[in-house]
Amino acid sequence: MPDHRYSEAEIAAVYRAIAERRDIRHFLPGPLPADLLQRLLAAAHLAPSVGFMQPWRFIRIGDAALRQELYRLVDEERQRTADALGERQAEFLRLKVEGIRECGELLVAALMDRREEHIFGRRTLPQMDLASVACAIQNMWLAARAEGIGMGWVSLFEPESLRQLLRMPAGSQPVAILCLGHVEEFYPRPMLETEGWASRQALQELVFENVWQHAKED
């Protein structure tokens, strides 16, 4: 059989990036070098996509006033989310959920318009275009970690408000606000785990054999 494996060091680096990737909310000041940002965007663009439709679009936010507007939209949704959480409201409000004002680079990842024209792989699962954008974001996330750059995915916003703010065409959809920048350190564990919001589930509880295994009742 042909051997297509990478070297042991290269394999270890891939798994290390996966294991040490973090959703970062704390950033140091300072922009990213232009060539580094280009590499991260290129990594995103190499992601797999359903029917090779490449539905991702990235909007770089360079205007300070526009950045503040994005922060306002996120903070409004943060308050609405807190209200919807009931007894966990105060616990949620203590969490830092974004780094929009501090990060060196701010991007909005979005789904393109006119996606209905792409049927290959989407006839029964139209949401596969969203899965494709998520793959692009993950590519960027892993590349950023390998480059020593922090990245955070912010999903606390009302999509239509953000779409209108960025003058996106009808049919397009913002998916994520991405904060990128230099960091003092990477969290040793996911921040929400460290803060006690949730813990990682055991893998064996999430992998089934042949059919769905229902949880046993006490």
C-alpha positions in Angstrom: 0.0 0.0 0.0 1.3 3.5 -0.8 2.3 5.6 2.2 0.7 9.0 2.2 1.3 9.8 5.8 3.0 12.9 6.9 6.1 12.8 9.1 5.5 12.1 12.7 6.4 15.7 13.6 3.9 17.0 11.0 1.2 14.7 12.2 1.8 15.8 15.8 1.6 19.5 14.8 -1.8 18.9 13.2 -3.2 17.2 16.3 -1.6 19.8 18.5 -3.4 22.7 16.7 -6.7 20.8 17.0 -6.2 20.2 20.7 -4.9 23.7 21.6 -7.4 25.7 19.5 -9.4 28.1 21.7 -12.2 30.5 21.4 -10.3 33.6 22.4 -11.9 36.7 24.0 -8.8 38.5 25.4 -6.4 40.2 23.0 -3.3 42.4 23.0 -3.4 45.6 21.0 -1.8 45.7 17.6 -2.8 44.7 14.0 -1.8 41.6 12.3 0.8 41.7 9.5 -0.9 41.9 6.1 0.8 38.8 4.8 -0.3 36.8 7.9 -3.9 37.9 7.5 -3.7 36.8 3.8 -2.5 33.4 4.8 -5.3 32.9 7.2 -7.9 33.9 4.6 -6.2 31.6 2.1 -6.5 28.7 4.6 -10.2 29.5 5.0 -10.6 29.5 1.2 -9.1 26.0 1.0 -12.0 24.5 3.0 -14.3 21.8 1.5 -17.7 23.0 0.3 -20.8 21.2 -0.9 -20.8 21.0 -4.7 -17.6 23.1 -4.6 -19.9 26.1 -4.4 -17.5 28.0 -2.0 -20.3 29.9 -0.3 -18.1 31.9 2.1 -17.6 35.6 2.0 -15.5 37.6 4.4 -15.9 41.3 5.2 -12.9 43.0 6.8 -14.0 45.7 9.3 -11.5 48.5 9.2 -13.6 51.4 10.1 -13.6 52.3 13.9 -17.1 53.6 13.9 -18.4 50.5 12.2 -16.5 48.3 14.7 -18.3 50.1 17.5 -21.7 49.5 15.7 -20.9 45.8 15.6 -20.1 45.8 19.3 -23.4 47.6 19.9 -25.4 44.8 18.1 -23.5 42.1 20.0 -24.1 43.8 23.3 -27.8 44.1 22.6 -28.1 40.4 21.8 -26.0 39.7 24.9 -28.6 41.3 27.0 -31.5 39.5 25.3 -29.7 36.2 25.7 -29.2 36.9 29.4 -32.9 37.6 29.7 -33.7 34.3 28.0 -31.4 32.3 30.3 -33.6 32.7 33.4 -31.8 31.6 36.5 -28.4 31.6 34.8 -28.8 35.2 33.7 -26.3 36.6 36.3 -23.8 33.8 35.6 -23.9 34.5 31.9 -23.5 38.3 32.3 -20.3 37.7 34.2 -18.7 36.0 31.2 -16.6 37.8 28.6 -18.2 36.7 25.4 -16.3 38.7 22.8 -13.2 40.8 22.1 -14.6 43.1 19.3 -13.1 46.3 20.6 -9.7 44.9 21.5 -8.8 42.5 18.7 -6.3 43.5 16.0 -8.5 42.3 13.1 -12.2 42.0 12.8 -13.9 40.0 10.1 -17.5 39.0 9.4 -17.9 35.6 7.8 -21.1 35.3 5.7 -23.1 33.1 3.4 -23.3 34.4 -0.2 -26.5 35.3 -1.9 -28.2 33.3 -4.7 -27.5 30.0 -3.0 -30.7 28.5 -4.3 -29.0 28.2 -7.7 -26.7 25.6 -6.2 -28.5 22.2 -6.0 -25.6 19.7 -6.0 -25.5 18.3 -2.4 -28.2 20.6 -1.2 -31.4 19.3 -2.6 -32.4 17.5 0.6 -29.8 19.3 2.9 -29.8 22.9 2.0 -28.0 23.8 5.2 -24.8 22.2 3.9 -23.9 25.6 2.6 -23.7 26.7 6.3 -21.6 23.6 7.1 -19.2 24.6 4.3 -18.8 28.1 5.8 -18.2 26.5 9.2 -15.4 24.4 7.6 -13.8 27.6 6.3 -13.9 29.2 9.7 -12.4 26.1 11.3 -9.6 26.1 8.7 -8.8 29.7 9.7 -9.0 28.9 13.4 -6.5 26.1 13.2 -4.2 28.1 10.9 -4.4 31.0 13.4 -3.5 28.7 16.3 -0.5 27.4 14.4 0.6 30.9 13.7 0.2 31.8 17.4 -2.7 34.1 16.7 -5.9 34.1 18.8 -9.3 33.9 17.2 -12.8 34.1 18.6 -16.1 33.3 17.0 -18.9 35.6 18.0 -22.5 34.5 17.2 -24.4 36.9 19.5 -26.1 39.2 17.0 -29.4 39.6 15.1 -28.5 38.5 11.6 -30.8 40.8 9.7 -29.6 43.8 11.6 -26.0 42.9 10.8 -26.8 42.2 7.2 -28.3 45.6 6.8 -25.5 47.4 8.6 -22.9 45.9 6.2 -25.1 46.5 3.1 -25.1 42.8 2.3 -27.3 41.8 -0.7 -30.7 40.1 -0.2 -30.3 36.4 0.3 -26.9 36.6 1.9 -26.5 35.9 5.6 -23.9 36.8 8.2 -22.7 33.7 10.1 -20.0 34.8 12.5 -18.1 37.9 13.7 -14.4 36.8 13.9 -12.0 38.5 16.3 -8.3 37.9 15.5 -5.2 39.2 17.2 -2.2 38.7 19.3 -2.7 37.2 22.8 -0.8 37.1 26.1 -1.5 33.4 26.3 -3.9 30.7 25.1 -6.4 29.4 27.6 -5.2 26.0 28.9 -8.8 24.8 28.6 -11.9 26.2 26.9 -12.9 29.3 28.7 -16.5 28.3 29.3 -15.2 25.1 30.9 -12.8 27.0 33.1 -15.6 29.4 34.1 -17.9 26.4 35.0 -20.5 27.1 32.3 -20.2 23.6 30.8 -17.8 20.7 30.6 -16.6 18.5 27.7 -18.7 15.4 27.4 -17.1 12.0 27.3 -16.4 10.9 23.7 -17.7 7.4 24.3 -21.1 8.8 25.1 -21.3 10.5 21.7 -20.2 7.6 19.4 -22.8 5.0 18.6 -22.7 1.6 16.8 -25.1 1.0 14.0 -28.1 2.7 15.5 -28.7 5.6 17.8 -28.2 4.6 21.4 -30.7 6.2 23.8 -29.5 7.3 27.2 -30.4 4.9 30.0 -32.9 6.3 32.5 -32.0 6.2 36.1 
